[in-house]
């Protein structure tokens, strides 16, 4: 008995569906490799620093190119991180599906991607923003990949190093907007504002990362990563670090508003910083997953609000 031929429309639909599934899977892997949420934060930081530095004189086309170069460098650091952490990633539920850890992307191919993205990103950044901006981008990459990533296996102090890498994109924006030349010509208010923004971002990362590390402390322990909550099961040091950093953010946030004399920025920085202190204090008192999730959510709101306000109102008068 001969079965009827499969209708062409059905076959074409199945092929289209299969192609769509592969495209969706490739897009998901690309997102896992490049971690777009982190990239967006980095780009917003670069843009805010550039605007604070140059204001209306900012070359928007050059800034767009610098942002593209920074995006490529950030993607390169993310891929390199996943290569170096592929063994520990396999032991954690939250990271086991990453392309390199799961074996969907080979280590050799991943290193090629890392190198191409890094070289292309540095070239674009240097062409559009100058050698100092490219040097800041390379320094950010090196701190994240060469120091922070290996230190996660060695010491809880890795967060302090990672926080430096997280705040360095401010230097990319400052240099790309001619910050060093402007400072030499007397642009002290811009340098003070940019320095306050970098310090703010450095301090912001401690409560943020402590909340994440607390929520996934069991997985970090299984993977052999020495995040602070792993070696501090009671959470006193973890909570103390988060609270101390959030308290330090209050005066730094207010300093950010001084060069611009912006009342809206002053209010946003004050409310955001005090809210961060409150969430950190709640975590310090409770030291449980509910408080950690609350702190994580507040940290994101604080970052978005401060970057938005700094970009809109932070230009010195």
C-alpha positions as CSV (number, residue, x, y, z in Angstrom):
1,X,0.0,0.0,0.0
2,X,1.4,3.4,-1.0
3,X,0.9,6.3,1.3
4,X,-0.2,9.6,-0.2
5,X,2.5,12.1,-0.8
6,X,3.0,14.8,1.9
7,X,1.4,18.0,0.7
8,X,4.0,20.6,-0.3
9,X,2.4,23.3,1.9
10,X,2.7,21.0,5.0
11,X,6.4,20.2,4.1
12,X,7.2,23.9,3.6
13,X,5.5,24.8,6.9
14,X,7.5,22.2,8.8
15,X,10.7,23.4,7.2
16,X,9.9,27.0,8.1
17,X,9.0,26.0,11.6
18,X,12.3,24.1,11.9
19,X,14.2,27.1,10.6
20,X,12.4,29.4,13.0
21,X,13.3,27.1,15.9
22,X,17.0,27.1,14.9
23,X,16.9,30.9,14.6
24,X,15.3,31.2,18.1
25,X,17.9,28.8,19.6
26,X,20.7,30.8,18.0
27,X,19.3,34.1,19.3
28,X,19.1,32.6,22.8
29,X,22.7,31.4,22.6
30,X,23.8,34.8,21.4
31,X,22.0,36.5,24.4
32,X,23.7,34.0,26.8
33,X,27.1,34.7,25.3
34,X,26.8,38.5,25.2
35,X,24.5,39.1,28.3
36,X,22.7,42.1,26.9
37,X,21.4,43.4,30.2
38,X,25.0,43.9,31.4
39,X,25.9,45.5,28.0
40,X,23.0,47.9,28.3
41,X,24.2,49.1,31.7
42,X,27.7,49.5,30.4
43,X,26.6,51.6,27.4
44,X,24.3,53.8,29.5
45,X,27.3,54.5,31.8
46,X,29.5,55.4,28.8
47,X,26.9,57.7,27.4
48,X,26.1,59.4,30.7
49,X,29.8,60.1,31.3
50,X,30.3,61.4,27.8
51,X,27.4,63.8,28.1
52,X,28.4,65.1,31.5
53,X,31.9,65.8,30.1
54,X,31.0,67.5,26.8
55,X,27.4,68.4,27.0
56,X,26.1,70.1,23.8
57,X,29.6,69.9,22.3
58,X,29.3,66.1,22.3
59,X,29.8,64.6,18.8
60,X,26.9,62.2,18.7
61,X,28.1,60.3,15.7
62,X,31.4,59.6,17.3
63,X,29.7,58.6,20.6
64,X,27.5,56.1,18.7
65,X,30.7,54.6,17.2
66,X,32.3,54.5,20.7
67,X,29.2,52.7,22.1
68,X,29.4,50.2,19.3
69,X,33.1,49.6,20.0
70,X,32.4,49.3,23.8
71,X,29.6,46.8,23.0
72,X,32.0,44.6,21.1
73,X,34.6,44.7,23.9
74,X,31.9,43.9,26.5
75,X,30.7,41.0,24.4
76,X,34.3,39.8,24.1
77,X,34.8,39.9,27.9
78,X,31.6,38.0,28.4
79,X,32.6,35.2,26.0
80,X,36.1,35.0,27.5
81,X,34.5,34.8,31.0
82,X,32.4,31.8,29.9
83,X,35.4,30.1,28.4
84,X,37.4,30.4,31.6
85,X,34.4,29.4,33.8
86,X,33.0,26.6,31.6
87,X,33.8,23.9,34.2
88,X,32.2,25.8,37.1
89,X,29.3,26.9,34.9
90,X,28.4,23.3,34.3
91,X,27.9,22.8,38.1
92,X,25.4,25.6,38.4
93,X,21.8,25.4,37.3
94,X,21.7,29.1,36.4
95,X,24.7,28.8,34.0
96,X,24.7,25.2,32.8
97,X,22.9,26.1,29.6
98,X,25.5,28.6,28.5
99,X,26.8,27.7,25.0
100,X,30.4,26.9,26.0
101,X,29.5,25.1,29.2
102,X,27.0,22.9,27.4
103,X,29.3,22.2,24.6
104,X,27.2,23.8,21.9
105,X,30.1,26.1,21.2
106,X,33.6,24.8,21.1
107,X,36.4,26.4,23.2
108,X,38.6,27.1,20.1
109,X,35.7,28.7,18.3
110,X,34.8,30.7,21.4
111,X,38.4,32.0,21.7
112,X,38.3,33.1,18.0
113,X,35.0,35.0,18.7
114,X,36.6,36.6,21.8
115,X,39.7,37.8,19.9
116,X,37.8,39.1,16.9
117,X,35.3,41.0,19.0
118,X,38.1,42.5,21.2
119,X,40.2,43.6,18.3
120,X,37.2,45.0,16.4
121,X,35.9,46.7,19.5
122,X,39.2,48.4,20.4
123,X,39.7,49.5,16.8
124,X,36.3,51.1,16.5
125,X,36.7,52.7,20.0
126,X,40.1,54.1,19.1
127,X,39.0,55.4,15.8
128,X,36.0,57.2,17.2
129,X,37.0,58.1,20.7
130,X,40.8,58.1,20.7
131,X,43.5,56.0,22.1
132,X,42.7,56.9,25.8
133,X,39.1,55.6,25.4
134,X,40.4,52.4,23.8
135,X,42.9,52.0,26.6
136,X,40.1,52.4,29.2
137,X,38.1,49.7,27.3
138,X,41.1,47.4,27.2
139,X,41.7,48.0,30.9
140,X,38.1,47.1,31.7
141,X,38.4,43.9,29.7
142,X,41.6,42.9,31.3
143,X,40.4,43.5,34.9
144,X,37.2,41.5,34.2
145,X,38.8,38.6,32.4
146,X,42.4,38.4,33.7
147,X,41.8,39.3,37.3
148,X,38.2,39.1,38.4
149,X,37.2,35.9,36.8
150,X,40.2,33.8,38.2
151,X,39.9,35.4,41.6
152,X,36.4,34.0,42.0
153,X,38.0,30.7,42.7
154,X,40.5,32.1,45.2
155,X,39.1,34.9,47.4
156,X,35.9,36.7,48.3
157,X,37.8,39.9,47.5
158,X,37.0,39.2,43.9
159,X,33.9,41.5,44.2
160,X,36.2,44.5,45.0
161,X,38.1,43.8,41.8
162,X,35.0,43.2,39.7
163,X,33.5,46.5,41.0
164,X,36.5,48.4,39.6
165,X,35.9,46.8,36.2
166,X,32.2,47.7,36.5
167,X,32.9,51.4,37.1
168,X,35.7,51.8,34.5
169,X,33.2,52.3,31.6
170,X,32.9,55.8,33.0
171,X,36.5,56.4,31.9
172,X,35.6,55.3,28.4
173,X,32.9,57.9,28.1
174,X,35.1,60.6,29.7
175,X,38.1,60.0,27.5
176,X,36.0,59.7,24.3
177,X,34.4,63.1,25.1
178,X,37.8,64.7,25.5
179,X,37.9,64.6,29.3
180,X,41.7,64.7,29.7
181,X,42.1,67.7,27.4
182,X,39.1,69.5,29.1
183,X,40.6,68.8,32.5
184,X,44.0,70.2,31.4
185,X,42.1,73.3,30.2
186,X,40.3,73.8,33.5
187,X,37.4,71.5,33.2
188,X,37.4,70.6,36.9
189,X,33.6,70.5,37.5
190,X,33.2,67.9,34.7
191,X,36.0,65.8,36.2
192,X,34.4,66.0,39.7
193,X,31.0,64.9,38.3
194,X,32.5,62.0,36.3
195,X,34.6,60.9,39.3
196,X,31.5,60.9,41.5
197,X,29.6,58.9,39.0
198,X,32.5,56.3,38.8
199,X,32.6,56.1,42.6
200,X,28.9,55.7,42.8
201,X,28.9,52.9,40.3
202,X,31.8,51.2,42.2
203,X,29.9,51.3,45.5
204,X,26.5,50.3,43.9
205,X,27.9,47.0,42.9
206,X,28.5,45.6,46.4
207,X,24.9,45.4,47.6
208,X,23.9,44.3,44.1
209,X,26.4,41.4,43.9
210,X,25.9,40.5,47.6
211,X,22.2,40.0,46.9
212,X,22.9,37.8,43.8
213,X,25.6,35.8,45.6
214,X,23.3,35.3,48.6
215,X,20.5,33.9,46.4
216,X,22.8,31.5,44.6
217,X,25.2,30.8,47.4
218,X,24.5,27.0,47.3
219,X,25.3,26.9,43.6
220,X,28.4,29.0,44.0
221,X,29.6,26.6,46.8
222,X,28.9,23.5,44.6
223,X,30.9,25.2,41.8
224,X,33.9,26.0,44.1
225,X,33.5,29.8,43.7
226,X,34.5,31.7,46.8
227,X,31.9,34.4,46.8
228,X,31.5,36.1,50.2
229,X,28.2,34.3,51.2
230,X,29.9,31.0,50.6
231,X,32.5,31.6,53.3
232,X,30.1,33.6,55.4
233,X,27.1,31.3,55.9
234,X,25.6,33.5,58.7
235,X,25.6,36.5,56.3
236,X,27.0,39.0,58.8
237,X,29.9,40.0,56.7
238,X,27.9,39.9,53.5
239,X,25.2,42.1,54.9
240,X,27.8,44.4,56.5
241,X,29.5,44.9,53.2
242,X,26.3,45.7,51.4
243,X,25.1,48.1,54.1
244,X,28.5,49.9,54.3
245,X,28.6,50.5,50.5
246,X,25.0,51.7,50.4
247,X,25.7,54.2,53.2
248,X,28.8,55.5,51.4
249,X,26.7,56.1,48.3
250,X,24.6,58.8,50.1
251,X,27.3,61.5,50.2
252,X,28.8,60.4,46.8
253,X,25.3,60.7,45.2
254,X,24.9,64.2,46.6
255,X,28.3,65.1,45.3
256,X,27.3,64.0,41.9
257,X,24.7,66.8,41.8
258,X,27.0,69.6,43.1
259,X,28.8,70.5,39.8
260,X,25.5,70.8,37.9
261,X,23.6,72.5,40.8
262,X,20.6,70.4,39.6
263,X,17.8,70.1,42.2
264,X,16.2,67.1,40.3
265,X,19.5,65.2,40.2
266,X,20.0,66.0,43.9
267,X,16.6,64.7,44.8
268,X,16.9,61.6,42.7
269,X,20.4,60.8,44.1
270,X,19.1,61.4,47.7
271,X,16.0,59.3,47.3
272,X,17.7,56.5,45.4
273,X,20.6,56.3,47.9
274,X,18.4,56.3,51.0
275,X,16.2,53.7,49.4
276,X,19.3,51.5,48.8
277,X,20.3,52.0,52.4
278,X,16.8,50.9,53.5
279,X,16.9,47.8,51.3
280,X,20.4,46.9,52.5
281,X,19.4,47.4,56.1
282,X,16.4,45.1,55.7
283,X,18.7,42.5,54.2
284,X,21.2,43.0,57.1
285,X,18.4,42.4,59.7
286,X,16.7,39.5,58.0
287,X,19.5,37.8,55.9
288,X,17.1,35.7,54.0
289,X,16.2,35.2,50.3
290,X,13.1,37.4,50.4
291,X,15.2,40.4,51.6
292,X,18.0,39.5,49.1
293,X,15.5,39.6,46.2
294,X,14.1,42.9,47.4
295,X,17.6,44.3,47.6
296,X,18.4,43.0,44.0
297,X,15.2,44.7,42.7
298,X,16.0,48.0,44.5
299,X,19.6,47.9,43.1
300,X,18.3,47.8,39.6
301,X,15.8,50.7,40.2
302,X,18.6,52.7,41.8
303,X,21.0,52.3,38.9
304,X,18.4,53.1,36.3
305,X,17.2,56.2,38.1
306,X,20.7,57.6,38.8
307,X,22.0,57.0,35.3
308,X,18.9,58.6,33.8
309,X,19.1,61.6,36.1
310,X,22.8,62.0,35.6
311,X,22.4,61.9,31.8
312,X,19.5,64.3,31.9
313,X,20.6,66.8,34.5
314,X,24.3,66.0,35.4
315,X,26.0,68.4,33.0
316,X,28.0,71.0,35.1
317,X,26.8,74.6,34.8
